[in-house]
Amino acid sequence: MTYNNTQPGASKPHAAGAGMRGEIQQKWGKFNAQEIAALKDKNDLVAQVQTKYQLDKTQAQSDDDAFAKRRQL
């Protein structure tokens, strides 16, 4: 799972990425738009969640896994 920005002309990946960023902001409200746009991948998100919410890595990973699983339903 990657969170990179895509080129403006790429419709589907860009829309999916933009939707995911919105969902990340809803789930973890302490992130601002710039921080979300700068996310590179799942590991980056876990590290940022860990830092922002002062969680240990296991808990941050678990939260991200639950988020990803919910998105697939």
CHARMM-style PDB file with segment names, atoms N, HN, CA, C and O in Angstrom:
ATOM      1  N   MET     1       0.844  -1.160   0.000  1.00  0.00      PROA
ATOM      2  CA  MET     1       0.000   0.000   0.000  1.00  0.00      PROA
ATOM      3  C   MET     1       0.894   1.228   0.000  1.00  0.00      PROA
ATOM      4  O   MET     1       1.719   1.392   0.898  1.00  0.00      PROA
ATOM      5  N   THR     2       0.740   2.091  -0.993  1.00  0.00      PROA
ATOM      6  HN  THR     2       0.069   1.958  -1.723  1.00  0.00      PROA
ATOM      7  CA  THR     2       1.529   3.307  -1.036  1.00  0.00      PROA
ATOM      8  C   THR     2       0.617   4.509  -0.927  1.00  0.00      PROA
ATOM      9  O   THR     2      -0.573   4.433  -1.235  1.00  0.00      PROA
ATOM     10  N   TYR     3       1.179   5.605  -0.491  1.00  0.00      PROA
ATOM     11  HN  TYR     3       2.146   5.666  -0.241  1.00  0.00      PROA
ATOM     12  CA  TYR     3       0.415   6.826  -0.281  1.00  0.00      PROA
ATOM     13  C   TYR     3       0.951   7.964  -1.122  1.00  0.00      PROA
ATOM     14  O   TYR     3       0.595   9.121  -0.899  1.00  0.00      PROA
ATOM     15  N   ASN     4       1.800   7.654  -2.084  1.00  0.00      PROA
ATOM     16  HN  ASN     4       2.089   6.714  -2.266  1.00  0.00      PROA
ATOM     17  CA  ASN     4       2.414   8.694  -2.904  1.00  0.00      PROA
ATOM     18  C   ASN     4       1.380   9.454  -3.708  1.00  0.00      PROA
ATOM     19  O   ASN     4       0.341   8.920  -4.097  1.00  0.00      PROA
ATOM     20  N   ASN     5       1.696  10.715  -3.944  1.00  0.00      PROA
ATOM     21  HN  ASN     5       2.540  11.148  -3.628  1.00  0.00      PROA
ATOM     22  CA  ASN     5       0.882  11.510  -4.863  1.00  0.00      PROA
ATOM     23  C   ASN     5       1.090  10.976  -6.264  1.00  0.00      PROA
ATOM     24  O   ASN     5       2.179  10.505  -6.593  1.00  0.00      PROA
ATOM     25  N   THR     6       0.065  11.041  -7.090  1.00  0.00      PROA
ATOM     26  HN  THR     6      -0.819  11.424  -6.823  1.00  0.00      PROA
ATOM     27  CA  THR     6       0.191  10.623  -8.469  1.00  0.00      PROA
ATOM     28  C   THR     6       0.046  11.844  -9.354  1.00  0.00      PROA
ATOM     29  O   THR     6      -0.350  12.913  -8.891  1.00  0.00      PROA
ATOM     30  N   GLN     7       0.363  11.687 -10.609  1.00  0.00      PROA
ATOM     31  HN  GLN     7       0.685  10.819 -10.986  1.00  0.00      PROA
ATOM     32  CA  GLN     7       0.248  12.795 -11.549  1.00  0.00      PROA
ATOM     33  C   GLN     7      -1.217  13.183 -11.706  1.00  0.00      PROA
ATOM     34  O   GLN     7      -2.091  12.319 -11.647  1.00  0.00      PROA
ATOM     35  N   PRO     8      -1.502  14.481 -11.907  1.00  0.00      PROA
ATOM     36  CA  PRO     8      -2.888  14.941 -12.037  1.00  0.00      PROA
ATOM     37  C   PRO     8      -3.667  14.249 -13.148  1.00  0.00      PROA
ATOM     38  O   PRO     8      -4.886  14.119 -13.034  1.00  0.00      PROA
ATOM     39  N   GLY     9      -3.021  13.803 -14.207  1.00  0.00      PROA
ATOM     40  HN  GLY     9      -2.031  13.908 -14.300  1.00  0.00      PROA
ATOM     41  CA  GLY     9      -3.722  13.164 -15.309  1.00  0.00      PROA
ATOM     42  C   GLY     9      -4.125  11.727 -15.032  1.00  0.00      PROA
ATOM     43  O   GLY     9      -4.927  11.165 -15.778  1.00  0.00      PROA
ATOM     44  N   ALA    10      -3.596  11.118 -13.985  1.00  0.00      PROA
ATOM     45  HN  ALA    10      -2.944  11.574 -13.379  1.00  0.00      PROA
ATOM     46  CA  ALA    10      -3.891   9.723 -13.674  1.00  0.00      PROA
ATOM     47  C   ALA    10      -5.152   9.666 -12.836  1.00  0.00      PROA
ATOM     48  O   ALA    10      -5.115   9.951 -11.639  1.00  0.00      PROA
ATOM     49  N   SER    11      -6.265   9.300 -13.448  1.00  0.00      PROA
ATOM     50  HN  SER    11      -6.294   9.068 -14.420  1.00  0.00      PROA
ATOM     51  CA  SER    11      -7.553   9.415 -12.775  1.00  0.00      PROA
ATOM     52  C   SER    11      -7.765   8.417 -11.642  1.00  0.00      PROA
ATOM     53  O   SER    11      -7.974   8.833 -10.503  1.00  0.00      PROA
ATOM     54  N   LYS    12      -7.718   7.141 -11.910  1.00  0.00      PROA
ATOM     55  HN  LYS    12      -7.548   6.803 -12.836  1.00  0.00      PROA
ATOM     56  CA  LYS    12      -8.036   6.168 -10.870  1.00  0.00      PROA
ATOM     57  C   LYS    12      -7.049   6.163  -9.699  1.00  0.00      PROA
ATOM     58  O   LYS    12      -7.488   6.307  -8.558  1.00  0.00      PROA
ATOM     59  N   PRO    13      -5.745   6.004  -9.918  1.00  0.00      PROA
ATOM     60  CA  PRO    13      -4.837   6.000  -8.769  1.00  0.00      PROA
ATOM     61  C   PRO    13      -4.903   7.283  -7.973  1.00  0.00      PROA
ATOM     62  O   PRO    13      -4.843   7.251  -6.744  1.00  0.00      PROA
ATOM     63  N   HSD    14      -5.027   8.424  -8.656  1.00  0.00      PROA
ATOM     64  HN  HSD    14      -5.076   8.449  -9.655  1.00  0.00      PROA
ATOM     65  CA  HSD    14      -5.100   9.699  -7.949  1.00  0.00      PROA
ATOM     66  C   HSD    14      -6.357   9.744  -7.082  1.00  0.00      PROA
ATOM     67  O   HSD    14      -6.303  10.161  -5.925  1.00  0.00      PROA
ATOM     68  N   ALA    15      -7.482   9.314  -7.641  1.00  0.00      PROA
ATOM     69  HN  ALA    15      -7.526   8.974  -8.581  1.00  0.00      PROA
ATOM     70  CA  ALA    15      -8.730   9.331  -6.886  1.00  0.00      PROA
ATOM     71  C   ALA    15      -8.639   8.396  -5.692  1.00  0.00      PROA
ATOM     72  O   ALA    15      -9.096   8.736  -4.601  1.00  0.00      PROA
ATOM     73  N   ALA    16      -8.055   7.226  -5.890  1.00  0.00      PROA
ATOM     74  HN  ALA    16      -7.684   6.950  -6.777  1.00  0.00      PROA
ATOM     75  CA  ALA    16      -7.914   6.280  -4.780  1.00  0.00      PROA
ATOM     76  C   ALA    16      -6.991   6.846  -3.718  1.00  0.00      PROA
ATOM     77  O   ALA    16      -7.277   6.739  -2.525  1.00  0.00      PROA
ATOM     78  N   GLY    17      -5.875   7.454  -4.140  1.00  0.00      PROA
ATOM     79  HN  GLY    17      -5.643   7.542  -5.109  1.00  0.00      PROA
ATOM     80  CA  GLY    17      -4.941   8.052  -3.190  1.00  0.00      PROA
ATOM     81  C   GLY    17      -5.571   9.191  -2.427  1.00  0.00      PROA
ATOM     82  O   GLY    17      -5.381   9.306  -1.216  1.00  0.00      PROA
ATOM     83  N   ALA    18      -6.322  10.041  -3.119  1.00  0.00      PROA
ATOM     84  HN  ALA    18      -6.476   9.948  -4.102  1.00  0.00      PROA
ATOM     85  CA  ALA    18      -6.983  11.170  -2.471  1.00  0.00      PROA
ATOM     86  C   ALA    18      -8.021  10.666  -1.474  1.00  0.00      PROA
ATOM     87  O   ALA    18      -8.155  11.227  -0.386  1.00  0.00      PROA
ATOM     88  N   GLY    19      -8.751   9.621  -1.829  1.00  0.00      PROA
ATOM     89  HN  GLY    19      -8.641   9.165  -2.712  1.00  0.00      PROA
ATOM     90  CA  GLY    19      -9.738   9.049  -0.919  1.00  0.00      PROA
ATOM     91  C   GLY    19      -9.088   8.463   0.316  1.00  0.00      PROA
ATOM     92  O   GLY    19      -9.584   8.623   1.431  1.00  0.00      PROA
ATOM     93  N   MET    20      -7.969   7.781   0.106  1.00  0.00      PROA
ATOM     94  HN  MET    20      -7.566   7.651  -0.800  1.00  0.00      PROA
ATOM     95  CA  MET    20      -7.260   7.195   1.236  1.00  0.00      PROA
ATOM     96  C   MET    20      -6.737   8.284   2.163  1.00  0.00      PROA
ATOM     97  O   MET    20      -6.812   8.148   3.384  1.00  0.00      PROA
ATOM     98  N   ARG    21      -6.205   9.368   1.591  1.00  0.00      PROA
ATOM     99  HN  ARG    21      -6.144   9.479   0.599  1.00  0.00      PROA
ATOM    100  CA  ARG    21      -5.703  10.447   2.428  1.00  0.00      PROA
ATOM    101  C   ARG    21      -6.831  11.047   3.261  1.00  0.00      PROA
ATOM    102  O   ARG    21      -6.629  11.377   4.430  1.00  0.00      PROA
ATOM    103  N   GLY    22      -8.006  11.191   2.674  1.00  0.00      PROA
ATOM    104  HN  GLY    22      -8.170  10.924   1.725  1.00  0.00      PROA
ATOM    105  CA  GLY    22      -9.158  11.702   3.417  1.00  0.00      PROA
ATOM    106  C   GLY    22      -9.547  10.766   4.554  1.00  0.00      PROA
ATOM    107  O   GLY    22      -9.884  11.205   5.653  1.00  0.00      PROA
ATOM    108  N   GLU    23      -9.493   9.474   4.269  1.00  0.00      PROA
ATOM    109  HN  GLU    23      -9.220   9.118   3.376  1.00  0.00      PROA
ATOM    110  CA  GLU    23      -9.815   8.490   5.311  1.00  0.00      PROA
ATOM    111  C   GLU    23      -8.767   8.495   6.418  1.00  0.00      PROA
ATOM    112  O   GLU    23      -9.097   8.313   7.590  1.00  0.00      PROA
ATOM    113  N   ILE    24      -7.513   8.701   6.051  1.00  0.00      PROA
ATOM    114  HN  ILE    24      -7.245   8.849   5.099  1.00  0.00      PROA
ATOM    115  CA  ILE    24      -6.455   8.792   7.061  1.00  0.00      PROA
ATOM    116  C   ILE    24      -6.714   9.992   7.959  1.00  0.00      PROA
ATOM    117  O   ILE    24      -6.572   9.903   9.178  1.00  0.00      PROA
ATOM    118  N   GLN    25      -7.095  11.116   7.357  1.00  0.00      PROA
ATOM    119  HN  GLN    25      -7.211  11.189   6.366  1.00  0.00      PROA
ATOM    120  CA  GLN    25      -7.358  12.314   8.158  1.00  0.00      PROA
ATOM    121  C   GLN    25      -8.571  12.110   9.064  1.00  0.00      PROA
ATOM    122  O   GLN    25      -8.589  12.612  10.188  1.00  0.00      PROA
ATOM    123  N   GLN    26      -9.577  11.387   8.596  1.00  0.00      PROA
ATOM    124  HN  GLN    26      -9.562  10.980   7.682  1.00  0.00      PROA
ATOM    125  CA  GLN    26     -10.734  11.097   9.448  1.00  0.00      PROA
ATOM    126  C   GLN    26     -10.352  10.186  10.606  1.00  0.00      PROA
ATOM    127  O   GLN    26     -10.763  10.416  11.744  1.00  0.00      PROA
ATOM    128  N   LYS    27      -9.566   9.155  10.318  1.00  0.00      PROA
ATOM    129  HN  LYS    27      -9.233   8.968   9.394  1.00  0.00      PROA
ATOM    130  CA  LYS    27      -9.167   8.181  11.339  1.00  0.00      PROA
ATOM    131  C   LYS    27      -8.214   8.794  12.354  1.00  0.00      PROA
ATOM    132  O   LYS    27      -8.380   8.620  13.562  1.00  0.00      PROA
ATOM    133  N   TRP    28      -7.211   9.516  11.851  1.00  0.00      PROA
ATOM    134  HN  TRP    28      -7.076   9.658  10.870  1.00  0.00      PROA
ATOM    135  CA  TRP    28      -6.182  10.100  12.718  1.00  0.00      PROA
ATOM    136  C   TRP    28      -6.220  11.611  12.541  1.00  0.00      PROA
ATOM    137  O   TRP    28      -5.455  12.159  11.747  1.00  0.00      PROA
ATOM    138  N   GLY    29      -7.084  12.279  13.259  1.00  0.00      PROA
ATOM    139  HN  GLY    29      -7.705  11.834  13.905  1.00  0.00      PROA
ATOM    140  CA  GLY    29      -7.335  13.709  13.110  1.00  0.00      PROA
ATOM    141  C   GLY    29      -6.188  14.632  13.475  1.00  0.00      PROA
ATOM    142  O   GLY    29      -6.257  15.828  13.193  1.00  0.00      PROA
ATOM    143  N   LYS    30      -5.142  14.116  14.089  1.00  0.00      PROA
ATOM    144  HN  LYS    30      -5.086  13.144  14.318  1.00  0.00      PROA
ATOM    145  CA  LYS    30      -4.013  14.972  14.445  1.00  0.00      PROA
ATOM    146  C   LYS    30      -3.119  15.298  13.250  1.00  0.00      PROA
ATOM    147  O   LYS    30      -2.242  16.155  13.351  1.00  0.00      PROA
ATOM    148  N   PHE    31      -3.335  14.621  12.119  1.00  0.00      PROA
ATOM    149  HN  PHE    31      -4.048  13.924  12.037  1.00  0.00      PROA
ATOM    150  CA  PHE    31      -2.546  14.890  10.919  1.00  0.00      PROA
ATOM    151  C   PHE    31      -3.122  16.074  10.158  1.00  0.00      PROA
ATOM    152  O   PHE    31      -4.339  16.191  10.020  1.00  0.00      PROA
ATOM    153  N   ASN    32      -2.263  16.944   9.669  1.00  0.00      PROA
ATOM    154  HN  ASN    32      -1.274  16.849   9.781  1.00  0.00      PROA
ATOM    155  CA  ASN    32      -2.748  18.003   8.782  1.00  0.00      PROA
ATOM    156  C   ASN    32      -2.565  17.537   7.338  1.00  0.00      PROA
ATOM    157  O   ASN    32      -1.954  16.498   7.086  1.00  0.00      PROA
ATOM    158  N   ALA    33      -3.094  18.304   6.404  1.00  0.00      PROA
ATOM    159  HN  ALA    33      -3.591  19.147   6.609  1.00  0.00      PROA
ATOM    160  CA  ALA    33      -3.075  17.909   4.998  1.00  0.00      PROA
ATOM    161  C   ALA    33      -1.655  17.745   4.464  1.00  0.00      PROA
ATOM    162  O   ALA    33      -1.392  16.834   3.678  1.00  0.00      PROA
ATOM    163  N   GLN    34      -0.741  18.615   4.881  1.00  0.00      PROA
ATOM    164  HN  GLN    34      -0.954  19.354   5.519  1.00  0.00      PROA
ATOM    165  CA  GLN    34       0.648  18.510   4.421  1.00  0.00      PROA
ATOM    166  C   GLN    34       1.291  17.214   4.889  1.00  0.00      PROA
ATOM    167  O   GLN    34       1.998  16.558   4.124  1.00  0.00      PROA
ATOM    168  N   GLU    35       1.052  16.847   6.127  1.00  0.00      PROA
ATOM    169  HN  GLU    35       0.478  17.380   6.748  1.00  0.00      PROA
ATOM    170  CA  GLU    35       1.633  15.609   6.663  1.00  0.00      PROA
ATOM    171  C   GLU    35       1.082  14.391   5.930  1.00  0.00      PROA
ATOM    172  O   GLU    35       1.822  13.455   5.629  1.00  0.00      PROA
ATOM    173  N   ILE    36      -0.190  14.405   5.649  1.00  0.00      PROA
ATOM    174  HN  ILE    36      -0.792  15.166   5.893  1.00  0.00      PROA
ATOM    175  CA  ILE    36      -0.803  13.283   4.937  1.00  0.00      PROA
ATOM    176  C   ILE    36      -0.274  13.203   3.508  1.00  0.00      PROA
ATOM    177  O   ILE    36       0.012  12.113   3.013  1.00  0.00      PROA
ATOM    178  N   ALA    37      -0.145  14.344   2.848  1.00  0.00      PROA
ATOM    179  HN  ALA    37      -0.378  15.230   3.250  1.00  0.00      PROA
ATOM    180  CA  ALA    37       0.370  14.366   1.477  1.00  0.00      PROA
ATOM    181  C   ALA    37       1.812  13.867   1.410  1.00  0.00      PROA
ATOM    182  O   ALA    37       2.238  13.335   0.385  1.00  0.00      PROA
ATOM    183  N   ALA    38       2.562  14.035   2.494  1.00  0.00      PROA
ATOM    184  HN  ALA    38       2.216  14.467   3.327  1.00  0.00      PROA
ATOM    185  CA  ALA    38       3.970  13.636   2.515  1.00  0.00      PROA
ATOM    186  C   ALA    38       4.169  12.153   2.823  1.00  0.00      PROA
ATOM    187  O   ALA    38       5.290  11.657   2.714  1.00  0.00      PROA
ATOM    188  N   LEU    39       3.117  11.436   3.203  1.00  0.00      PROA
ATOM    189  HN  LEU    39       2.206  11.839   3.291  1.00  0.00      PROA
ATOM    190  CA  LEU    39       3.259  10.017   3.513  1.00  0.00      PROA
ATOM    191  C   LEU    39       3.718   9.248   2.282  1.00  0.00      PROA
ATOM    192  O   LEU    39       3.192   9.434   1.185  1.00  0.00      PROA
ATOM    193  N   LYS    40       4.700   8.386   2.480  1.00  0.00      PROA
ATOM    194  HN  LYS    40       5.127   8.235   3.371  1.00  0.00      PROA
ATOM    195  CA  LYS    40       5.281   7.641   1.362  1.00  0.00      PROA
ATOM    196  C   LYS    40       4.739   6.232   1.240  1.00  0.00      PROA
ATOM    197  O   LYS    40       4.529   5.740   0.131  1.00  0.00      PROA
ATOM    198  N   ASP    41       4.510   5.571   2.378  1.00  0.00      PROA
ATOM    199  HN  ASP    41       4.681   5.970   3.279  1.00  0.00      PROA
ATOM    200  CA  ASP    41       4.058   4.186   2.351  1.00  0.00      PROA
ATOM    201  C   ASP    41       3.499   3.813   3.719  1.00  0.00      PROA
ATOM    202  O   ASP    41       3.407   4.641   4.625  1.00  0.00      PROA
ATOM    203  N   LYS    42       3.131   2.550   3.838  1.00  0.00      PROA
ATOM    204  HN  LYS    42       3.206   1.878   3.102  1.00  0.00      PROA
ATOM    205  CA  LYS    42       2.530   2.060   5.078  1.00  0.00      PROA
ATOM    206  C   LYS    42       3.472   2.226   6.274  1.00  0.00      PROA
ATOM    207  O   LYS    42       3.045   2.617   7.360  1.00  0.00      PROA
ATOM    208  N   ASN    43       4.749   1.925   6.064  1.00  0.00      PROA
ATOM    209  HN  ASN    43       5.096   1.607   5.182  1.00  0.00      PROA
ATOM    210  CA  ASN    43       5.705   2.069   7.174  1.00  0.00      PROA
ATOM    211  C   ASN    43       5.816   3.511   7.636  1.00  0.00      PROA
ATOM    212  O   ASN    43       5.963   3.778   8.829  1.00  0.00      PROA
ATOM    213  N   ASP    44       5.748   4.435   6.699  1.00  0.00      PROA
ATOM    214  HN  ASP    44       5.629   4.219   5.729  1.00  0.00      PROA
ATOM    215  CA  ASP    44       5.793   5.860   7.035  1.00  0.00      PROA
ATOM    216  C   ASP    44       4.556   6.243   7.852  1.00  0.00      PROA
ATOM    217  O   ASP    44       4.658   6.965   8.844  1.00  0.00      PROA
ATOM    218  N   LEU    45       3.399   5.757   7.429  1.00  0.00      PROA
ATOM    219  HN  LEU    45       3.317   5.170   6.623  1.00  0.00      PROA
ATOM    220  CA  LEU    45       2.165   6.036   8.180  1.00  0.00      PROA
ATOM    221  C   LEU    45       2.268   5.487   9.597  1.00  0.00      PROA
ATOM    222  O   LEU    45       1.925   6.180  10.556  1.00  0.00      PROA
ATOM    223  N   VAL    46       2.736   4.254   9.738  1.00  0.00      PROA
ATOM    224  HN  VAL    46       3.015   3.692   8.959  1.00  0.00      PROA
ATOM    225  CA  VAL    46       2.872   3.650  11.074  1.00  0.00      PROA
ATOM    226  C   VAL    46       3.802   4.489  11.938  1.00  0.00      PROA
ATOM    227  O   VAL    46       3.500   4.753  13.102  1.00  0.00      PROA
ATOM    228  N   ALA    47       4.929   4.910  11.376  1.00  0.00      PROA
ATOM    229  HN  ALA    47       5.174   4.696  10.431  1.00  0.00      PROA
ATOM    230  CA  ALA    47       5.882   5.725  12.137  1.00  0.00      PROA
ATOM    231  C   ALA    47       5.262   7.053  12.551  1.00  0.00      PROA
ATOM    232  O   ALA    47       5.471   7.514  13.673  1.00  0.00      PROA
ATOM    233  N   GLN    48       4.503   7.668  11.654  1.00  0.00      PROA
ATOM    234  HN  GLN    48       4.333   7.294  10.742  1.00  0.00      PROA
ATOM    235  CA  GLN    48       3.877   8.949  11.971  1.00  0.00      PROA
ATOM    236  C   GLN    48       2.774   8.795  13.019  1.00  0.00      PROA
ATOM    237  O   GLN    48       2.646   9.635  13.910  1.00  0.00      PROA
ATOM    238  N   VAL    49       1.980   7.728  12.918  1.00  0.00      PROA
ATOM    239  HN  VAL    49       2.085   7.046  12.194  1.00  0.00      PROA
ATOM    240  CA  VAL    49       0.939   7.458  13.923  1.00  0.00      PROA
ATOM    241  C   VAL    49       1.607   7.227  15.278  1.00  0.00      PROA
ATOM    242  O   VAL    49       1.151   7.736  16.302  1.00  0.00      PROA
ATOM    243  N   GLN    50       2.671   6.470  15.267  1.00  0.00      PROA
ATOM    244  HN  GLN    50       3.041   6.057  14.434  1.00  0.00      PROA
ATOM    245  CA  GLN    50       3.414   6.179  16.495  1.00  0.00      PROA
ATOM    246  C   GLN    50       3.877   7.479  17.156  1.00  0.00      PROA
ATOM    247  O   GLN    50       3.743   7.642  18.369  1.00  0.00      PROA
ATOM    248  N   THR    51       4.414   8.389  16.371  1.00  0.00      PROA
ATOM    249  HN  THR    51       4.524   8.256  15.386  1.00  0.00      PROA
ATOM    250  CA  THR    51       4.921   9.658  16.895  1.00  0.00      PROA
ATOM    251  C   THR    51       3.793  10.573  17.355  1.00  0.00      PROA
ATOM    252  O   THR    51       3.826  11.087  18.472  1.00  0.00      PROA
ATOM    253  N   LYS    52       2.799  10.776  16.501  1.00  0.00      PROA
ATOM    254  HN  LYS    52       2.772  10.358  15.593  1.00  0.00      PROA
ATOM    255  CA  LYS    52       1.711  11.715  16.801  1.00  0.00      PROA
ATOM    256  C   LYS    52       0.889  11.304  18.015  1.00  0.00      PROA
ATOM    257  O   LYS    52       0.472  12.145  18.811  1.00  0.00      PROA
ATOM    258  N   TYR    53       0.659   9.996  18.146  1.00  0.00      PROA
ATOM    259  HN  TYR    53       0.997   9.313  17.499  1.00  0.00      PROA
ATOM    260  CA  TYR    53      -0.225   9.513  19.202  1.00  0.00      PROA
ATOM    261  C   TYR    53       0.538   8.859  20.350  1.00  0.00      PROA
ATOM    262  O   TYR    53      -0.070   8.280  21.250  1.00  0.00      PROA
ATOM    263  N   GLN    54       1.863   8.949  20.323  1.00  0.00      PROA
ATOM    264  HN  GLN    54       2.357   9.420  19.591  1.00  0.00      PROA
ATOM    265  CA  GLN    54       2.726   8.405  21.370  1.00  0.00      PROA
ATOM    266  C   GLN    54       2.380   6.942  21.682  1.00  0.00      PROA
ATOM    267  O   GLN    54       2.196   6.556  22.836  1.00  0.00      PROA
ATOM    268  N   LEU    55       2.301   6.149  20.613  1.00  0.00      PROA
ATOM    269  HN  LEU    55       2.452   6.463  19.675  1.00  0.00      PROA
ATOM    270  CA  LEU    55       2.005   4.726  20.726  1.00  0.00      PROA
ATOM    271  C   LEU    55       3.288   3.935  20.522  1.00  0.00      PROA
ATOM    272  O   LEU    55       4.236   4.422  19.906  1.00  0.00      PROA
ATOM    273  N   ASP    56       3.315   2.712  21.043  1.00  0.00      PROA
ATOM    274  HN  ASP    56       2.545   2.317  21.544  1.00  0.00      PROA
ATOM    275  CA  ASP    56       4.444   1.859  20.692  1.00  0.00      PROA
ATOM    276  C   ASP    56       4.215   1.340  19.271  1.00  0.00      PROA
ATOM    277  O   ASP    56       3.103   1.397  18.747  1.00  0.00      PROA
ATOM    278  N   LYS    57       5.268   0.841  18.671  1.00  0.00      PROA
ATOM    279  HN  LYS    57       6.171   0.794  19.097  1.00  0.00      PROA
ATOM    280  CA  LYS    57       5.190   0.427  17.265  1.00  0.00      PROA
ATOM    281  C   LYS    57       4.141  -0.657  17.039  1.00  0.00      PROA
ATOM    282  O   LYS    57       3.442  -0.639  16.026  1.00  0.00      PROA
ATOM    283  N   THR    58       4.025  -1.585  17.957  1.00  0.00      PROA
ATOM    284  HN  THR    58       4.593  -1.599  18.781  1.00  0.00      PROA
ATOM    285  CA  THR    58       3.055  -2.672  17.819  1.00  0.00      PROA
ATOM    286  C   THR    58       1.630  -2.130  17.759  1.00  0.00      PROA
ATOM    287  O   THR    58       0.832  -2.578  16.936  1.00  0.00      PROA
ATOM    288  N   GLN    59       1.304  -1.175  18.622  1.00  0.00      PROA
ATOM    289  HN  GLN    59       1.952  -0.811  19.291  1.00  0.00      PROA
ATOM    290  CA  GLN    59      -0.046  -0.600  18.636  1.00  0.00      PROA
ATOM    291  C   GLN    59      -0.299   0.217  17.371  1.00  0.00      PROA
ATOM    292  O   GLN    59      -1.376   0.129  16.781  1.00  0.00      PROA
ATOM    293  N   ALA    60       0.676   1.003  16.957  1.00  0.00      PROA
ATOM    294  HN  ALA    60       1.550   1.075  17.436  1.00  0.00      PROA
ATOM    295  CA  ALA    60       0.524   1.796  15.734  1.00  0.00      PROA
ATOM    296  C   ALA    60       0.319   0.881  14.527  1.00  0.00      PROA
ATOM    297  O   ALA    60      -0.514   1.166  13.666  1.00  0.00      PROA
ATOM    298  N   GLN    61       1.071  -0.211  14.462  1.00  0.00      PROA
ATOM    299  HN  GLN    61       1.747  -0.442  15.161  1.00  0.00      PROA
ATOM    300  CA  GLN    61       0.932  -1.181  13.373  1.00  0.00      PROA
ATOM    301  C   GLN    61      -0.446  -1.826  13.402  1.00  0.00      PROA
ATOM    302  O   GLN    61      -1.078  -2.002  12.360  1.00  0.00      PROA
ATOM    303  N   SER    62      -0.907  -2.176  14.589  1.00  0.00      PROA
ATOM    304  HN  SER    62      -0.394  -2.033  15.436  1.00  0.00      PROA
ATOM    305  CA  SER    62      -2.225  -2.784  14.747  1.00  0.00      PROA
ATOM    306  C   SER    62      -3.330  -1.825  14.283  1.00  0.00      PROA
ATOM    307  O   SER    62      -4.270  -2.238  13.604  1.00  0.00      PROA
ATOM    308  N   ASP    63      -3.211  -0.550  14.654  1.00  0.00      PROA
ATOM    309  HN  ASP    63      -2.447  -0.215  15.206  1.00  0.00      PROA
ATOM    310  CA  ASP    63      -4.194   0.449  14.225  1.00  0.00      PROA
ATOM    311  C   ASP    63      -4.202   0.588  12.708  1.00  0.00      PROA
ATOM    312  O   ASP    63      -5.265   0.675  12.094  1.00  0.00      PROA
ATOM    313  N   ASP    64      -3.014   0.609  12.102  1.00  0.00      PROA
ATOM    314  HN  ASP    64      -2.150   0.539  12.601  1.00  0.00      PROA
ATOM    315  CA  ASP    64      -2.926   0.717  10.648  1.00  0.00      PROA
ATOM    316  C   ASP    64      -3.492  -0.528   9.974  1.00  0.00      PROA
ATOM    317  O   ASP    64      -4.191  -0.418   8.966  1.00  0.00      PROA
ATOM    318  N   ASP    65      -3.202  -1.699  10.510  1.00  0.00      PROA
ATOM    319  HN  ASP    65      -2.634  -1.788  11.328  1.00  0.00      PROA
ATOM    320  CA  ASP    65      -3.738  -2.942   9.942  1.00  0.00      PROA
ATOM    321  C   ASP    65      -5.261  -2.952   9.985  1.00  0.00      PROA
ATOM    322  O   ASP    65      -5.908  -3.367   9.024  1.00  0.00      PROA
ATOM    323  N   ALA    66      -5.834  -2.497  11.097  1.00  0.00      PROA
ATOM    324  HN  ALA    66      -5.308  -2.160  11.878  1.00  0.00      PROA
ATOM    325  CA  ALA    66      -7.295  -2.438  11.220  1.00  0.00      PROA
ATOM    326  C   ALA    66      -7.867  -1.441  10.211  1.00  0.00      PROA
ATOM    327  O   ALA    66      -8.911  -1.693   9.608  1.00  0.00      PROA
ATOM    328  N   PHE    67      -7.192  -0.325  10.033  1.00  0.00      PROA
ATOM    329  HN  PHE    67      -6.344  -0.121  10.523  1.00  0.00      PROA
ATOM    330  CA  PHE    67      -7.609   0.676   9.052  1.00  0.00      PROA
ATOM    331  C   PHE    67      -7.593   0.082   7.642  1.00  0.00      PROA
ATOM    332  O   PHE    67      -8.554   0.242   6.890  1.00  0.00      PROA
ATOM    333  N   ALA    68      -6.511  -0.596   7.286  1.00  0.00      PROA
ATOM    334  HN  ALA    68      -5.729  -0.725   7.897  1.00  0.00      PROA
ATOM    335  CA  ALA    68      -6.379  -1.190   5.954  1.00  0.00      PROA
ATOM    336  C   ALA    68      -7.427  -2.286   5.738  1.00  0.00      PROA
ATOM    337  O   ALA    68      -8.004  -2.389   4.655  1.00  0.00      PROA
ATOM    338  N   LYS    69      -7.667  -3.084   6.746  1.00  0.00      PROA
ATOM    339  HN  LYS    69      -7.198  -3.000   7.625  1.00  0.00      PROA
ATOM    340  CA  LYS    69      -8.653  -4.166   6.621  1.00  0.00      PROA
ATOM    341  C   LYS    69     -10.051  -3.591   6.405  1.00  0.00      PROA
ATOM    342  O   LYS    69     -10.811  -4.099   5.580  1.00  0.00      PROA
ATOM    343  N   ARG    70     -10.388  -2.547   7.135  1.00  0.00      PROA
ATOM    344  HN  ARG    70      -9.771  -2.135   7.806  1.00  0.00      PROA
ATOM    345  CA  ARG    70     -11.704  -1.918   6.996  1.00  0.00      PROA
ATOM    346  C   ARG    70     -11.885  -1.337   5.594  1.00  0.00      PROA
ATOM    347  O   ARG    70     -12.986  -1.370   5.045  1.00  0.00      PROA
ATOM    348  N   ARG    71     -10.800  -0.803   5.012  1.00  0.00      PROA
ATOM    349  HN  ARG    71      -9.906  -0.776   5.459  1.00  0.00      PROA
ATOM    350  CA  ARG    71     -10.861  -0.225   3.667  1.00  0.00      PROA
ATOM    351  C   ARG    71     -11.156  -1.290   2.610  1.00  0.00      PROA
ATOM    352  O   ARG    71     -11.745  -0.983   1.574  1.00  0.00      PROA
ATOM    353  N   GLN    72     -10.753  -2.535   2.859  1.00  0.00      PROA
ATOM    354  HN  GLN    72     -10.274  -2.784   3.701  1.00  0.00      PROA
ATOM    355  CA  GLN    72     -10.921  -3.603   1.870  1.00  0.00      PROA
ATOM    356  C   GLN    72     -12.343  -4.164   1.859  1.00  0.00      PROA
ATOM    357  O   GLN    72     -12.739  -4.814   0.891  1.00  0.00      PROA
ATOM    358  N   LEU    73     -13.096  -3.929   2.895  1.00  0.00      PROA
ATOM    359  HN  LEU    73     -12.774  -3.401   3.681  1.00  0.00      PROA
ATOM    360  CA  LEU    73     -14.452  -4.473   2.972  1.00  0.00      PROA
ATOM    361  C   LEU    73     -15.405  -3.807   2.016  1.00  0.00      PROA
ATOM    362  OT1 LEU    73     -16.582  -4.164   1.970  1.00  0.00      PROA
TER     363      LEU     73
END
